[in-house]
Amino acid sequence: MELLDKLNWRYAAKAMNGEKVAEEKIQRILEAARLAPTSSGLQPFEIIVVKNQEIKEKIKPVAWNQSVITECSHLLVFAAWDTYTADRINYMFDLTNDIRGFKNEGWENYRQMLLSSYPQKDAEENFNHAAKQAYIAFAEALTAAAFEGVDATPLEGFDPTAVDEILGLRDKGLRSAVMLPIGYRKEDEDWLVNLVKVRKPMEDLVTVIE
C-alpha cells in the first residue's frame, strides 16, 4: 500500500520552491529509469540532467514559460535516439555478451534480425519508436520520485527543436521527447496543490476478459 499512497500523494506540481533535492535521491530516481524495460533491451535514449540555472532560464521561454523549469532542483530531459543504427544496436548486444560472459546463438540470431530491420526504416519512424521507450523510463522516474517524496512534473509543453538546440542534442544523434522537472512543491503559489485527485473509476478503465 505504501507505493499506492505515494502515487495518491503525487501530482503535477505547478510551482516549486527552488529547494535542492538530495543527490542520493536524484541518483535513485535515475537508477529507476535506467532499470526500466525497453524494446529488445536497447535503451534507445539518454537522460540529460540539467542543474545549470542559466540553461534552465534559456529553456523556460521555449517551454511556455512554465515556472517549474527554473524553480526545480533538477530538470531531467529524456532524449531519444534520432534513429536506430547498426553501431547502436551492436553496442547493446556486445555489452550484454560482455556482462553475461557468454554468447547465445538465439540472441545472436535476434541481433541479426534487428540489424536487418531497424536501420533500414525511416528515421522518423525509428525516432517515434525510440521515444516510446524513453517514455517507459520516464514513467519509472516519475514513480520513483513519488516514492522518494519528491515532486516531479511531466512536461510535453515545449518546443523540442529549440530544446535540442539549447542542449546540443542533434549533434549527439538525440532528440528531446519529454521533460521532468524534479523538486518540491510551493504550496502557497500552486493552485493545484489542494485539489482532489481525479481519475476514472476502475470499471471505466479496466476490462477483464475471462
C-alpha contacts under 8 A as a table, 3 or more apart, distances in Angstrom:
res1	aa1	res2	aa2	distance
1	M	4	L	5.18
1	M	5	D	6.10
2	E	5	D	5.05
2	E	6	K	6.28
3	L	6	K	5.06
3	L	7	L	6.23
3	L	147	F	6.50
4	L	7	L	4.95
4	L	8	N	6.12
5	D	8	N	5.10
5	D	9	W	6.22
6	K	9	W	4.91
6	K	10	R	6.27
6	K	146	A	5.59
6	K	147	F	5.77
6	K	149	G	7.42
7	L	10	R	5.23
7	L	143	T	7.16
7	L	146	A	6.24
7	L	147	F	7.73
8	N	11	Y	7.82
8	N	197	K	7.41
9	W	146	A	7.58
10	R	146	A	5.85
10	R	151	D	6.73
11	Y	151	D	7.50
11	Y	152	A	7.74
11	Y	153	T	7.47
11	Y	193	V	7.77
11	Y	197	K	7.78
12	A	151	D	7.50
12	A	152	A	6.41
12	A	153	T	4.49
12	A	154	P	6.62
13	A	16	M	6.90
13	A	68	V	7.87
13	A	151	D	6.60
13	A	152	A	6.80
13	A	153	T	5.67
13	A	185	R	5.79
13	A	190	D	7.03
13	A	192	L	7.15
13	A	193	V	7.10
14	K	67	S	7.48
14	K	68	V	6.47
14	K	153	T	7.53
14	K	185	R	7.61
14	K	190	D	5.53
14	K	191	W	7.42
14	K	192	L	6.93
15	A	67	S	6.38
15	A	68	V	5.54
15	A	71	E	7.25
15	A	185	R	5.86
15	A	186	K	5.31
15	A	187	E	7.52
15	A	189	E	6.27
15	A	190	D	5.27
16	M	19	E	7.93
16	M	67	S	7.79
16	M	68	V	5.76
16	M	71	E	5.27
16	M	72	C	5.89
16	M	183	G	6.33
16	M	184	Y	5.31
16	M	185	R	4.36
16	M	186	K	4.59
17	N	71	E	6.05
17	N	72	C	7.28
17	N	183	G	7.56
17	N	184	Y	6.01
17	N	185	R	6.05
17	N	186	K	4.80
18	G	70	T	7.99
18	G	71	E	4.71
18	G	72	C	5.42
18	G	73	S	5.91
18	G	183	G	6.90
18	G	184	Y	7.17
19	E	72	C	7.52
19	E	73	S	6.27
19	E	183	G	6.63
19	E	184	Y	6.46
20	K	72	C	7.84
20	K	73	S	4.84
20	K	74	H	7.89
20	K	183	G	6.72
21	V	25	K	6.84
21	V	26	I	6.94
21	V	73	S	6.01
21	V	74	H	7.73
21	V	150	V	7.64
21	V	182	I	7.72
21	V	183	G	6.09
21	V	184	Y	7.85
22	A	25	K	5.44
22	A	26	I	6.63
23	E	26	I	5.02
23	E	27	Q	6.16
24	E	27	Q	5.06
24	E	28	R	6.29
25	K	28	R	5.16
25	K	29	I	6.27
25	K	145	A	7.96
25	K	148	E	6.62
26	I	29	I	5.07
26	I	30	L	6.18
27	Q	30	L	5.05
27	Q	31	E	6.00
28	R	31	E	4.91
28	R	32	A	6.19
28	R	144	A	7.46
29	I	32	A	5.19
29	I	33	A	6.53
29	I	140	E	7.98
29	I	141	A	5.22
29	I	142	L	7.90
29	I	144	A	5.27
29	I	145	A	5.90
30	L	33	A	5.04
30	L	34	R	6.16
30	L	141	A	6.45
31	E	34	R	4.84
31	E	35	L	6.17
32	A	35	L	5.19
32	A	36	A	6.48
32	A	137	A	7.60
32	A	140	E	5.84
32	A	141	A	5.83
32	A	144	A	6.42
33	A	36	A	5.25
33	A	137	A	4.43
33	A	138	F	6.39
33	A	139	A	7.82
33	A	140	E	5.33
33	A	141	A	5.10
34	R	137	A	6.87
35	L	137	A	7.77
36	A	136	I	6.56
36	A	137	A	5.11
36	A	140	E	6.46
37	P	41	G	6.69
37	P	43	Q	7.96
37	P	136	I	7.18
37	P	137	A	7.47
38	T	41	G	5.00
38	T	42	L	6.37
38	T	43	Q	5.70
38	T	133	Q	5.46
38	T	136	I	7.22
39	S	42	L	6.33
39	S	43	Q	7.53
39	S	133	Q	6.84
41	G	92	M	7.66
42	L	89	I	6.80
42	L	92	M	5.97
43	Q	133	Q	7.00
43	Q	134	A	7.63
44	P	80	A	5.95
44	P	81	W	5.49
44	P	84	Y	7.94
44	P	130	A	5.43
44	P	131	A	7.90
44	P	133	Q	6.88
44	P	134	A	7.16
45	F	78	F	6.90
45	F	79	A	5.42
45	F	80	A	4.00
45	F	81	W	5.33
45	F	130	A	6.84
45	F	131	A	7.49
45	F	133	Q	7.63
45	F	134	A	5.86
45	F	174	L	7.49
46	E	78	F	6.09
46	E	79	A	5.31
46	E	80	A	6.37
46	E	81	W	7.83
46	E	174	L	7.91
47	I	76	L	6.41
47	I	77	V	5.60
47	I	78	F	4.70
47	I	79	A	6.08
48	I	75	L	7.99
48	I	76	L	5.70
48	I	77	V	4.95
48	I	78	F	6.45
48	I	79	A	7.25
49	V	74	H	6.47
49	V	75	L	5.75
49	V	76	L	4.71
49	V	77	V	6.44
50	V	55	I	7.33
50	V	56	K	7.19
50	V	74	H	5.76
50	V	75	L	4.91
50	V	76	L	6.29
50	V	77	V	7.66
51	K	56	K	7.79
51	K	73	S	6.91
51	K	74	H	5.18
51	K	75	L	6.64
52	N	55	I	5.48
52	N	56	K	6.50
53	Q	56	K	4.99
53	Q	57	E	6.19
53	Q	70	T	6.85
54	E	57	E	5.01
54	E	58	K	6.39
55	I	58	K	5.06
55	I	59	I	6.32
55	I	166	I	7.63
56	K	59	I	5.05
56	K	60	K	6.14
56	K	69	I	6.09
56	K	70	T	5.44
56	K	75	L	7.69
57	E	60	K	5.31
57	E	61	P	7.51
57	E	69	I	7.65
57	E	70	T	6.09
58	K	61	P	6.55
58	K	62	V	7.70
58	K	166	I	7.37
59	I	62	V	5.51
59	I	63	A	6.30
59	I	69	I	7.39
59	I	162	A	8.00
59	I	163	V	6.36
59	I	166	I	7.27
60	K	63	A	5.03
60	K	64	W	6.81
60	K	65	N	4.90
60	K	66	Q	6.30
60	K	67	S	7.38
60	K	69	I	5.75
60	K	70	T	6.84
61	P	64	W	5.85
61	P	65	N	4.75
61	P	66	Q	7.93
62	V	65	N	6.85
62	V	158	F	5.63
62	V	159	D	5.52
62	V	162	A	6.62
62	V	163	V	7.25
63	A	66	Q	6.18
63	A	69	I	7.92
63	A	157	G	5.77
63	A	158	F	3.87
63	A	159	D	6.31
64	W	157	G	6.63
64	W	158	F	6.34
65	N	69	I	7.91
66	Q	69	I	6.00
67	S	70	T	5.80
67	S	71	E	6.08
68	V	71	E	4.74
68	V	72	C	5.41
68	V	153	T	7.89
68	V	181	P	6.56
69	I	72	C	5.92
69	I	75	L	6.91
69	I	181	P	6.25
71	E	183	G	7.79
72	C	75	L	6.65
72	C	181	P	5.63
72	C	182	I	5.55
72	C	183	G	4.81
72	C	184	Y	7.34
73	S	181	P	7.38
73	S	182	I	5.76
73	S	183	G	4.92
73	S	184	Y	7.98
74	H	181	P	6.00
74	H	182	I	5.22
74	H	183	G	6.85
75	L	179	M	7.08
75	L	180	L	5.87
75	L	181	P	4.35
75	L	182	I	6.06
76	L	179	M	5.63
76	L	180	L	4.90
76	L	181	P	5.98
76	L	182	I	7.38
77	V	176	S	6.68
77	V	177	A	7.59
77	V	178	V	6.20
77	V	179	M	4.46
77	V	180	L	6.36
78	F	134	A	6.30
78	F	135	Y	7.89
78	F	138	F	7.11
78	F	176	S	5.99
78	F	177	A	5.76
78	F	178	V	5.45
78	F	179	M	5.96
78	F	180	L	7.97
79	A	131	A	7.56
79	A	134	A	7.21
79	A	169	L	7.76
79	A	174	L	5.71
79	A	175	R	5.11
79	A	176	S	4.10
79	A	177	A	5.41
79	A	178	V	7.31
80	A	127	F	6.68
80	A	130	A	5.56
80	A	131	A	5.14
80	A	134	A	6.20
80	A	174	L	5.45
80	A	175	R	5.41
80	A	176	S	6.26
80	A	177	A	6.31
81	W	84	Y	6.92
81	W	127	F	6.07
81	W	130	A	6.12
81	W	131	A	7.62
81	W	173	G	5.97
81	W	174	L	4.64
81	W	175	R	6.41
82	D	123	A	6.68
82	D	124	E	7.43
82	D	126	N	7.13
82	D	127	F	4.93
82	D	130	A	7.86
82	D	170	R	7.87
82	D	173	G	5.40
82	D	174	L	5.02
82	D	175	R	5.83
83	T	119	P	7.52
83	T	123	A	4.95
83	T	124	E	7.16
83	T	125	E	7.99
83	T	126	N	4.94
83	T	127	F	5.16
83	T	130	A	7.61
83	T	173	G	7.68
84	Y	88	R	6.57
84	Y	89	I	7.10
84	Y	118	Y	5.93
84	Y	119	P	5.33
84	Y	123	A	7.55
84	Y	126	N	6.15
84	Y	127	F	7.79
85	T	88	R	5.25
85	T	89	I	6.29
85	T	115	L	7.96
85	T	118	Y	7.35
85	T	119	P	5.04
86	A	89	I	5.18
86	A	90	N	5.91
86	A	115	L	5.97
86	A	119	P	6.44
87	D	90	N	5.14
87	D	91	Y	6.00
88	R	91	Y	5.22
88	R	92	M	6.78
89	I	92	M	5.60
89	I	93	F	6.49
89	I	111	R	7.64
89	I	114	L	7.72
89	I	115	L	7.18
90	N	93	F	5.09
90	N	94	D	5.86
90	N	111	R	7.54
91	Y	94	D	5.20
91	Y	95	L	6.00
92	M	95	L	4.98
92	M	96	T	6.15
93	F	96	T	5.11
93	F	97	N	6.33
93	F	111	R	6.97
94	D	97	N	5.08
94	D	98	D	6.12
95	L	98	D	5.07
95	L	99	I	6.13
96	T	99	I	5.29
96	T	100	R	6.02
97	N	100	R	5.26
97	N	101	G	5.65
97	N	102	F	5.55
97	N	103	K	5.71
98	D	101	G	5.12
98	D	102	F	7.12
103	K	107	W	7.47
103	K	108	E	7.37
104	N	107	W	5.13
104	N	108	E	6.17
105	E	108	E	5.09
105	E	109	N	6.12
106	G	109	N	5.07
106	G	110	Y	6.21
107	W	110	Y	5.00
107	W	111	R	6.29
108	E	111	R	4.91
108	E	112	Q	6.42
109	N	112	Q	5.16
109	N	113	M	6.31
110	Y	113	M	4.99
110	Y	114	L	6.36
111	R	114	L	5.28
111	R	115	L	6.18
112	Q	115	L	4.93
112	Q	116	S	6.11
113	M	116	S	5.24
113	M	117	S	6.34
114	L	117	S	5.01
114	L	118	Y	5.78
115	L	118	Y	6.15
115	L	119	P	6.41
116	S	119	P	7.05
116	S	120	Q	7.13
117	S	120	Q	5.79
117	S	121	K	6.85
118	Y	121	K	5.40
118	Y	126	N	7.13
121	K	125	E	6.88
121	K	126	N	6.69
122	D	125	E	5.29
122	D	126	N	6.34
123	A	126	N	4.99
123	A	127	F	6.08
124	E	127	F	5.01
124	E	128	N	6.19
125	E	128	N	5.22
125	E	129	H	6.34
126	N	129	H	5.11
126	N	130	A	6.13
127	F	130	A	4.96
127	F	131	A	5.95
128	N	131	A	5.05
128	N	132	K	6.41
129	H	132	K	5.29
129	H	133	Q	6.74
130	A	133	Q	5.15
130	A	134	A	6.39
131	A	134	A	4.89
131	A	135	Y	6.30
131	A	177	A	5.93
132	K	135	Y	5.08
132	K	136	I	6.68
133	Q	136	I	5.22
133	Q	137	A	6.81
134	A	137	A	5.28
134	A	138	F	6.10
134	A	177	A	7.43
135	Y	138	F	4.68
135	Y	139	A	6.10
135	Y	177	A	7.93
135	Y	178	V	7.48
136	I	139	A	5.22
136	I	140	E	6.49
137	A	140	E	5.05
137	A	141	A	6.26
138	F	141	A	5.09
138	F	142	L	6.20
138	F	178	V	7.90
138	F	180	L	7.82
139	A	142	L	4.97
139	A	143	T	6.24
140	E	143	T	5.18
140	E	144	A	6.06
141	A	144	A	4.97
141	A	145	A	6.03
142	L	145	A	5.21
142	L	146	A	6.51
142	L	152	A	6.31
142	L	154	P	7.90
142	L	180	L	7.92
143	T	146	A	5.18
143	T	147	F	6.30
144	A	147	F	4.95
144	A	148	E	6.22
145	A	148	E	5.03
145	A	149	G	6.31
145	A	150	V	5.05
145	A	151	D	6.45
145	A	152	A	6.50
145	A	182	I	7.80
146	A	149	G	5.02
146	A	150	V	5.55
146	A	151	D	6.49
146	A	152	A	7.59
147	F	150	V	7.49
150	V	182	I	6.96
150	V	183	G	6.04
150	V	184	Y	6.03
151	D	182	I	5.82
151	D	183	G	5.27
151	D	184	Y	5.17
151	D	185	R	6.31
152	A	180	L	6.12
152	A	181	P	5.55
152	A	182	I	4.60
152	A	183	G	6.44
152	A	184	Y	7.99
153	T	180	L	5.57
153	T	181	P	5.55
153	T	182	I	6.95
154	P	178	V	7.47
154	P	179	M	6.28
154	P	180	L	5.09
154	P	181	P	7.25
155	L	158	F	7.42
155	L	178	V	6.02
155	L	179	M	5.04
155	L	180	L	6.01
155	L	181	P	7.83
156	E	177	A	7.63
156	E	178	V	5.34
156	E	179	M	6.58
158	F	163	V	7.70
159	D	162	A	5.42
159	D	163	V	6.30
160	P	163	V	4.99
160	P	164	D	5.91
160	P	175	R	7.32
160	P	176	S	5.65
160	P	177	A	7.17
161	T	164	D	5.07
161	T	165	E	6.32
161	T	175	R	7.88
161	T	176	S	7.87
162	A	165	E	5.09
162	A	166	I	6.25
163	V	166	I	5.08
163	V	167	L	6.17
163	V	176	S	6.97
164	D	167	L	5.35
164	D	168	G	5.66
164	D	169	L	4.84
164	D	170	R	6.20
164	D	174	L	7.89
164	D	175	R	6.10
164	D	176	S	6.10
165	E	168	G	4.96
165	E	169	L	6.54
165	E	170	R	7.20
166	I	169	L	7.95
168	G	171	D	5.90
168	G	172	K	7.20
169	L	172	K	5.21
169	L	173	G	6.51
169	L	174	L	5.00
169	L	175	R	5.99
169	L	176	S	7.50
170	R	173	G	4.99
170	R	174	L	5.17
170	R	175	R	6.19
171	D	174	L	7.38
176	S	179	M	7.90
185	R	190	D	7.54
186	K	189	E	5.82
186	K	190	D	6.15
187	E	190	D	5.23
187	E	193	V	6.14
190	D	193	V	5.59
191	W	194	N	7.38
191	W	195	L	7.95
192	L	195	L	5.50
200	K	204	D	6.19
200	K	205	L	6.30
201	P	204	D	5.50
201	P	205	L	6.55
202	M	205	L	5.06
202	M	206	V	5.79
203	E	206	V	5.61
203	E	207	T	7.15
204	D	207	T	7.85
